[in-house]
Amino acid sequence: PKNTMEVWKGYWVRVAVTEGVTFIYSNPNNRSARALKVSRASSSSHNLDGWRVPLILRDGNESLSGAIFGQSSAGSETYVSSLDVASPPAFTRAATLAVRFPHKDWNTGNGVGGDFLSDVRHIGTHSEWDVVVNVPQSQQPYTLTWSDTAKVPKGTRLTLIDMTNGSRIQMNGAASYAFTPSVGEASRRFQIVAEPRSASHLFLRNVAVDRPISIPGRAAASAVIHYELSADAETTVEIRLGGSIVRHLAASGRAAQSGSNQIVWDLKDDHGRGLPGGAYTLEITAKSSEGERTRSILPLIITR
């Protein structure tokens, strides 16, 4: 039996007597308790490197359950006693709301395999977390939410994958994912992937414009703009004349895929009027889900 609890550790106590137990502790609002709290927080701050993201499961009644994943210099693909926290035994045999990280091979010293409420990997590596959520009722809406992604390094992309329907969510630019279990579905599996990437991950290359297609005796009808992206991105494609935008070919936020892309310009402005011959500028801007931006500017000459 212990009568001293270690700092920053969680304890689950099983009460096996019908009369119950009484916990006695000092008032956390008195001066000595506050001083102890401050000294403990400052002495433990050096262990809080890396990043952590809380993952919360909510039902329609606003009941919730949560777990934490992240990366740290002390993290590992195997169990780390100071970082990875095993799930406690269920309080009831009835189905309950829960989020967990299953690991059949992790040895905690109290047994091999189990579910964990905290799963922290080594920082800066490609990491994959298997996530299982328990849903007490099928055909009811549930929402997975997360926060603190601003603390994730800028070059690290987090992706949530619903293993049931294949849906993929870029967690860096979102805060939740809603789903409804089918009939008889008591749990659902997800995967979270962390992919570290360099700051120069997004490239915009091989920008070119095909010569305007024309018919003898008529003005040119259209031109085809080509460009390549090294990764999926939101793009903006604009035509400028003397610094002013005369045509928005792709509004901000247009999704473009990695690889070759093209867009057709009918040589008209935003009001549908044919543009006269002259010197124009093509400007393409791309933004990745991690916030990386790149831009390419190409001069154009239209002859009439």
N, C-alpha and C positions, 0 to 999 in steps of 0.2 A: 504493500500500500504506500502511496505517496501523499504527503501533506504539503508539498511545495511544487507548484506548477512552473515549468520552464517558460521563459519569455518567448512570445511569438509562436507558441504551439497551441493547437486546438485539442481539446480533450472531450471524449465521449464517455459518459459514465453510465454503466448498466446498473439499474437498481433492482435487486432481486428480493427485496423484502417488502411486504405489503404496507408497512407503516411509512415507507418513503424515507427520504434523507433530507437534511437541511444543510445548505451551503452558507457559510459565514465569510464575508469578505469586507475589506475596508471601503468606506464611502469614496467613490472615485472623484467626488467633488471637493474633498478636503485638501488642504495645502500639501500635505506630505504625499498623498496619492498623485496629485498633479505633478509635483516635482519628480516623482518616480517615473511617471508616464513620459515626461519630456526627456529624461536621461535615457530611458529605454529606447525611445524613438531615435534619438541622435546616435546612440551606440549601435543601432541596427541598420542605419541608413546605408552603410557601405555594402549591405547585402542586397540592396534593391536596385542593382544595375540592370541593364537590358530593358525589356518592356513586358507589360502584362495587359491582357484584354479580357474583361469579364464577359462571359457568355450567359445570357439570361433567357429562360424559357417562361413565357406567360400564357395563361389560358384566358378565356373570355370573361372570367370572374376576377381577373387581375391577381390570381394566385401566381406565384413565381418560384422558380428554382434556378440555381446558378452554379457555374463552375468557372475556372480561370485557366487560360492557356497563355503561353508567352515564350520568350527566349531570354537567356542569361548567360554570362560568361561561365557560370557554374553549372549550367544545364547540360543535359545529355539525352541520348536516345534511350538510355536505360534509367532505372529508378535512382533518384537522388533524394535521400531522406530529408534534406533541408528544404527542398523545393516542391516535391511531389507529394500530394496529400491523398491518402486512400479514402474512399467513400465509407461512411459508417454503415453498420447494419440497418436495414429498413425498420422503421418504427412499427409498421403494420404489414400484414400480408396483402392488404388491399392495394390495388394499383394506385400509385402516387406520381405526381409530376416530378420529373427528375432529368438532370443533364449529367452525363458521365463520360469519362474517357476510358474505354476498356483496354486492358493490357494483360493478355494471358501469360506473358513470359516474365513480367516484372516480379522480382523477389524483394519483398519489404522486410524480410527478416522474421515476419510472422506468418509466412506462407507465400506461395508462388501464384501469381495471377490475381486479378481483381479489377474493380472499377475505381477510378480516381476522380477527385474533384478539382485537382490542380495538376497540370501537366506542362512542365517547362523544359524546353530544349535548348541546345547550345546556340548562342547568338550568331547571326550572320550566316546560317546554314539553310539549305533547302530542307524544310521540315513538313511533315504531314501528321495531322492529328485525326484519329478516328473518333467520331462523336456519336453517342447514342442518346436519344431523348425518349423518355417514357411519357406516354400520353394516356391518362386515365379513361378518356372518352373519345371514341372515333366520331368522325363526321362533325367535329366541332373545330372552330378556328383556334390555332395556336400561333404564336409569334416568337421567333428567336431574335433577340436584340443584343447589340454589343456597343461598347463605347471605348474611349481612350485610344482610338486608332491614330490620333495625332501624335502619340508617343512612339508609334512604330517608325523605324528609320525610313526616310523618304524613298530610298531605293528598294524597299521590301514590299512586294505585292501580296496581299492576303485574299484568297479566294475561298468562298464557301460553296461546296458542291452537295446538292441534295441527291443522295444515291438512289432514291426511288424514281425520280423523274428526270434526273440529269441536269436540273437547273443549276446555273452558276452565277454567283453574285460576287462582284468585286467589293470586298468589305471596306477597303480604304475610302471608297466614295459613297458608301451606304451605311445605314444604321440598323436595319432590320430585315427579316425575311419571314413572310407569313405563309402558312400551309394548313391544309385541312386533311387529316388522316382519313383513309377510306374505311369502309365497313370492316370491323374486326382487326384493324391495325392498332396495336398496342404500343409500338415503338417505331422510331424511324432513325435511319442511319444517315449521317452526314460525314463529310471530310473537309477539313480546313487545310489549305496548302499555303505555306510561306515561301515565296520565291525571291531571294535577294537578287537585285539587279544593279548594275552600275548606273551612274547618273546619265551616261550617254547611251542608254538603252534604246531610246526612240530616235529613229533616223527617217528622214524624208529625202528620197533619192529619185534620180532619173525623171525629173519633171520635164515634160515635153508637150508640144502642141502640134497636132497634125495640121498641115496646111488646110485652110478653109475649103470645104467642098463647094465647087461652083459649077454652074451649067452655062454653056456658051450663051451670051446675050443677057444673062441674068446676074444679079449680085450674088456673092457667096452666101450659101445658106447656113452653114454651121462649121464649127471646129471641134475637134475632140481633144480634151486635155487628159494627159496620162501622168500618173505619179505612183511611186512605190513607198510603202511603209514597212518598217522593220517590226512593227507590233500593231495590234488593234488600237485605234485612237479615234477621238472625236475631231472632225476636220471642219475648217472654214475655207471656202474657195471664193475669191472675190476678183473682180476686174476693176482696175482703177484708171482714171484719166486725169492727169495733172494732180495726182494725190487724192482726188475724190473718188469714192466708190460709186461706180455707175451700174454695176450688176453684182448681185449676190447669187452665185451659182450654187453654193451649199451653205445654208445658215449654220451658225455656231451650234455645235452639238450633234452634227450629222455623223453617224457611226460609219467608220471605214475599217475594212479588215486588213490584216497584215498581208503584204504582197502587193500585186498590181491592182490599181484602181483607175477608173476613168470616168469622166463626166463630159457631157455634150453642151457646148455653148452655141446658141442660135444667133450670136453676134448682135443681140439686142440688149437694151438696158432694162432696168427693173420695171419700166412702164410699157415694155413691149415695142419700143421704137427702135428701128434699125440704127446702129451706130455708124457714124461716118468714118472714112479712112483716117488713119493717124497712128500715133504711138501710144500704146496702152501698156499696162503692167498687170501681170497675173500674180496674185499673192495667195499662197496656200499655207495655212497654219494648222498644226496638228497638236493635240493634247492627249497624253495617256491618262489612264485611270489613277496613276500615282501623282499626277500633276506635272509631269515632264512636258515641256513645250519645245517645238521646233518650227522653223518657218523657212519657206523658199519663195524667192521673188524672181520672176522671169519677164523680160521685156517682150512685148508683142507689137508687130506692125500689121495693121489692116490696110489693105489697098482696095480701092473701089474702082 
